[in-house]
Amino acid sequence: MAVQKSFSVEDKLKALFSVQALDSKLDKLRAVRGELPMEVSDLEDELAGLQTRILNMANEIEELGDKIKVNNEKIKDSNALIKKYTEQLNNVKNNREFDALNKEIELQGLEILAAEKRINDTGRQIEEKNLQVENVKNGLEGRVADLEHKKTELTEIVSETEKEEAHLLGERLEVEKHVEEKLLKAYDRIRLNVKNGIAVAPILRSSCGGCFAKMPPQLEADIKSYKKIVICEHCGRVLVDAKLAGIEDEIIEEEEKPKARRRLGAKKEGEE
């Protein structure tokens, strides 16, 4: 979005860090859903695959049934020919005709045996396919139940977090107005390329708070001067100083703890 008002580098960094803080809250909120959205999507794909498999097997069973019909027709035709040739045997005029008719009757008998074998084999294939269909259907029922459970669980979680998410998104839209479009696009691009979604990192003990690489003194001075936007040379994150990030007091407190422990230890030694 275009920014009408001109903002200082410090203002831009503060706004960008605020965007980062809101995005981090949104990330944590969405993390509550865990792998559920992906699991729901995977289950939906799996169900679609199982349904397609059942449909394909049903088509195969139908094709096998057609083969049985064809072979039954062959048996019917062969029986008709056997009857015809048997009747002709009564009117043969010589041994050659008699042998020829008997050979035809024998051939048709073999055709019947072959067709019956094909029918039996196809019948077994149909039984196997029907068993496979039954197994897939049983599996499908279980996966449907799993999907309904996952969807219900996801809906409950979403309903619990959607109000807070909507509020945070509204805040983000307001803060975005103080960030240049070019800078915001760069920020979104960095977020996509880092594992933890942290695109704006504070300097912690002269190191990048994102990748923990040590900062040269001059670079750290540039960050603290707010004269320009500084990018970490190692990880590409936008860098801000601890004061702007609001964590300077925490760092000072952590640094003072060892000193306080040493002073306490020295005091005890003196008392002894």
Sequence and secondary structure as in RCSB ss.txt:
>XXXX:A:sequence
MAVQKSFSVEDKLKALFSVQALDSKLDKLRAVRGELPMEVSDLEDELAGLQTRILNMANEIEELGDKIKVNNEKI
KDSNALIKKYTEQLNNVKNNREFDALNKEIELQGLEILAAEKRINDTGRQIEEKNLQVENVKNGLEGRVADLEHK
KTELTEIVSETEKEEAHLLGERLEVEKHVEEKLLKAYDRIRLNVKNGIAVAPILRSSCGGCFAKMPPQLEADIKS
YKKIVICEHCGRVLVDAKLAGIEDEIIEEEEKPKARRRLGAKKEGEE
>XXXX:A:secstr
    S   HHHHHHHHHHHHHHHHHHHHHHHTTTTHHHHHHHHHHHHHHHHHHHHHHHHHHHHHHHHHHHHHHHH
HHHHHHHHHHHHHHTT  SHHHHHHHHHHHHHHHHHHHHHHHHHHHHHHHHHHHHHHHHHHHHHHHHHHHHHHHH
HHHHHHHHHHHHHHHHHHHHHHHHHHTTS HHHHHHHHHHHHHSTT   EEEEETTEETTT  B  HHHHHHHHH
TSS EE TTT  EEE HHHHT HHHHHHHHHHHHHHHHHHHHHHHH 
